[in-house]
């Protein structure tokens, strides 16, 4: 990892790595597909935040064409993910934006006028933005499904399948 990225991580966490971080971080940073199962609060978000920031560092994104998409089943989890990603991504100069329901699509479109490196959101809102052409998934290099069991289940399965197909 670059020095600025390491510094950004040190501002988020102090102390030793958690068990999931010790096991998963090397594979995540290496760009390997990863399925991590660990209790809430164990540090999984930091693992994927570091991996995403490491993978995207050094190259610019284009407006409406994020290079990473992070999907969460709830607004609250999406916002939490975006906060961690923004802190870690700052070390790589990455811009993070959150897209969740309950706000006008026009606000999200305005956000996408400037380049967004990492789009974080709920499946419905991200699907809407892709369907309307506000987001192109053609540059997506990293896709994170946080709480994949929920995202692939009955409630979100269809929307998640659309996102997976578009980010192929």
Secondary structure by P-SEA (a helix, b strand, c coil): ccaaaaaaaaaaccccccccccccaaaaaaccbbbbbbcccccaaaaaaaaaaaaacccccccccccbbbbbccaaaaaaaaaaaaaaacccbbbbbbbbccccaaaaaaaacccccbbbbcaaaaaaaaaaccccccccccccccccccccccccaaaaaaaaaaac
